[in-house]
Amino acid sequence: MRLALPSSAENVALVRRAIRGLADAAGLERSQSDDIGTAVTEACNNASQHAYPAGSGPLEVEFLVGSAATAVTVRDHGAGVPVNAHARRKFPDGDEAPEGGFGLPTINALADDASWSEPAGGGTVVEMHFATEPRHARRLGPGCDLSRTDGVGGRDRAGALEVAMAPLSVARSVLPRVLDAMAGGAHFSREGHVSLQRICFFLLADPSLDANAVGVQARVVIDEGELELALGSADGGDFHPLDDAMRHLERELDTSAVRLRGGARGLKVRVER
């Protein structure tokens, strides 16, 4: 799962909701997902509080759940944690942390391995590894190369959340939670919440997706009292099952075709608050 979103404090809650959905899909123990959530929260808070002195900036969070471990990478493109070299650095313990703390001791205590680096392109990359044993690892199915979703597709709009998820079981667990959190933050009415969840379930529950896509990508934007959801294939191909979904949805909703990351064709739906 890959998330790209502004580094605002309120978006940290969205990341935690996504982690909860990922953990449920993968069958992680609650204690394991809590540790991951707390450590990732600290890393995201660092970005929101220290990376961009003039305001928020881009934040990227990537999760890879394996059979024995979960790897998490958090990247910002701002000032980040101050270091003196462009090399991978181990996190310090206790009072060895930089002045102000930056939550590094917490991350170091919860992760089995944690480090940070300053890549040549700027910003800070925090890498964390956790020993985990997903109960459903064999049932998750194959994933796909989410690196093909690099780079913003469509309109680059402030406040947009972009997420790529594979396999489909992860998308079906994560996306409804993220949409619910975004709608709640935008004070959607009860009818708006219900409509949004119904649309999300309708688009992701179609069994034909299992034969046509190994993962999905979504771009979510809240603008002028409406939520815009653009959904397509995570592997850059056309999301053919959405053709039928579009014909059903466009009778009552504002829908259109859209191009997403990697050139994938997707469906865009607008839901009123």
Residue pairs with C-beta under 8 A, 6 or more apart in sequence:
1 18
1 22
1 62
1 63
1 146
1 163
1 164
1 165
1 166
1 170
1 174
2 60
2 61
2 62
2 63
2 146
2 149
2 163
2 164
2 165
3 14
3 15
3 18
3 59
3 60
3 61
3 62
3 161
3 162
3 163
4 58
4 59
4 60
4 152
4 161
4 162
4 163
5 11
5 14
5 15
5 58
5 59
5 160
5 161
5 162
6 56
6 57
6 58
6 59
6 158
6 159
6 160
7 44
7 47
7 48
7 51
7 52
7 56
7 57
7 58
7 59
7 76
7 78
8 48
8 56
9 45
9 48
9 49
10 185
11 44
11 48
11 59
11 161
12 41
12 44
12 45
12 48
13 181
13 185
14 161
14 178
14 181
14 182
15 40
15 41
15 44
15 61
16 37
16 40
16 41
17 177
17 178
17 180
17 181
18 163
18 174
18 177
18 178
19 33
19 36
19 37
19 40
19 63
20 33
20 37
20 177
21 170
21 173
21 174
21 175
21 176
21 177
21 178
22 28
22 63
22 65
22 170
22 173
22 174
23 30
23 32
23 33
23 36
24 173
25 136
25 140
25 169
25 170
25 172
25 173
25 174
26 65
26 134
26 136
26 137
26 140
26 170
27 134
27 135
27 136
27 137
28 36
28 65
28 70
28 132
28 134
28 135
29 132
29 133
29 135
32 70
32 130
32 132
35 110
35 111
35 130
36 70
36 72
36 110
36 128
36 130
36 132
38 106
38 110
39 72
39 106
39 107
39 110
39 111
39 114
39 128
39 130
40 61
40 72
40 74
40 128
42 102
42 103
42 104
42 106
42 107
43 72
43 74
43 103
43 107
43 126
43 128
44 59
44 61
44 74
45 103
46 76
46 80
46 81
46 102
46 103
46 124
46 126
47 57
47 59
47 74
47 76
47 78
47 80
47 124
48 56
48 59
50 78
50 79
50 80
50 81
50 102
51 57
51 59
51 76
51 77
51 78
51 79
51 80
51 123
51 124
52 76
52 78
52 79
53 78
53 79
57 76
57 77
57 78
58 76
58 77
59 74
59 75
59 76
60 73
60 74
60 75
60 76
61 72
61 73
61 74
61 75
62 72
62 73
62 146
63 70
63 71
63 72
64 70
64 71
64 72
65 132
65 134
65 137
65 140
66 137
67 133
67 134
67 137
68 131
68 132
68 133
69 112
69 129
69 130
69 131
69 132
70 129
70 130
70 132
71 127
71 128
71 129
71 130
72 127
72 128
72 129
72 130
73 125
73 126
73 127
73 128
74 125
74 126
74 128
75 119
75 123
75 124
75 125
75 126
76 123
76 124
77 121
77 122
77 123
78 122
78 123
78 124
79 124
80 116
80 118
80 123
80 124
81 98
81 102
81 104
81 116
81 124
81 126
82 98
83 89
83 116
83 117
83 118
83 124
85 118
86 117
86 118
86 119
86 120
87 117
88 115
88 116
88 117
88 127
89 115
89 116
89 117
90 114
90 115
91 97
91 104
91 107
91 108
91 111
91 114
91 115
91 116
92 98
92 104
92 105
92 108
93 105
93 108
94 105
97 104
97 105
98 104
107 114
107 126
107 128
108 114
110 130
111 128
111 129
111 130
112 129
112 130
112 131
113 127
113 128
113 129
114 126
114 127
114 128
114 129
115 126
115 127
116 124
116 125
116 126
116 127
117 124
117 125
117 127
118 124
118 125
119 125
134 140
139 169
140 167
140 169
140 170
141 167
141 168
141 169
141 214
142 166
142 167
142 214
143 166
143 167
143 214
143 215
144 166
144 167
144 214
144 215
144 234
144 235
145 235
146 164
146 166
146 215
146 234
148 234
148 235
148 236
148 261
148 262
149 162
149 164
149 217
149 234
149 236
149 260
149 261
149 262
150 261
151 261
152 160
152 162
152 261
153 219
153 259
153 260
153 261
153 262
153 263
153 264
154 219
154 230
154 258
154 259
154 260
157 221
157 223
159 221
159 222
159 223
160 219
160 220
160 221
161 178
161 182
161 219
161 220
161 221
162 217
162 218
162 219
162 220
162 261
163 174
163 175
163 178
163 217
163 218
163 220
164 215
164 216
164 217
164 218
164 234
164 261
165 171
165 174
165 175
165 215
165 216
165 217
165 218
165 234
166 214
166 215
166 216
166 234
166 235
167 214
167 215
168 204
168 209
168 210
168 213
168 214
168 215
168 216
170 215
171 204
171 215
171 216
171 218
172 204
172 205
175 200
175 204
175 216
175 218
176 197
176 200
176 201
176 204
178 220
179 196
179 197
179 200
179 220
179 227
179 229
180 193
180 196
180 197
182 220
182 222
182 227
183 192
183 193
183 196
183 227
183 273
184 193
185 222
186 222
186 225
186 227
186 273
187 273
188 196
188 227
188 273
189 273
192 227
192 271
192 272
192 273
195 271
195 272
196 227
196 229
196 271
199 229
199 249
199 253
199 269
199 271
200 229
202 245
202 248
202 249
203 231
203 242
203 245
203 267
204 216
206 241
206 244
206 245
208 241
208 244
209 216
209 241
212 239
212 240
212 241
213 233
213 234
213 235
213 237
213 239
213 241
214 234
214 235
215 233
215 234
215 235
216 231
216 232
216 233
216 234
216 239
217 231
217 232
217 233
217 234
217 260
217 261
217 262
217 264
217 266
218 229
218 230
218 231
218 232
219 228
219 229
219 230
219 260
220 227
220 228
220 229
220 230
221 227
221 228
222 228
225 272
225 273
226 270
226 271
226 272
226 273
227 270
227 271
227 273
228 268
228 269
228 270
228 271
229 268
229 269
229 270
229 271
230 258
230 260
230 266
230 267
230 268
230 269
231 239
231 242
231 266
231 267
231 268
231 269
232 239
232 242
232 258
232 260
232 264
232 265
232 266
232 267
233 239
233 264
233 265
233 266
234 264
235 262
235 264
236 261
236 262
236 263
236 264
237 264
238 264
238 265
239 264
239 265
239 266
239 267
242 265
242 266
242 267
245 267
246 255
246 257
246 267
249 255
249 267
249 269
253 269
253 270
253 271
254 269
254 270
255 267
255 268
255 269
255 270
256 267
256 268
257 265
257 266
257 267
257 268
258 265
258 266
258 267
258 268
259 265
259 266
260 266
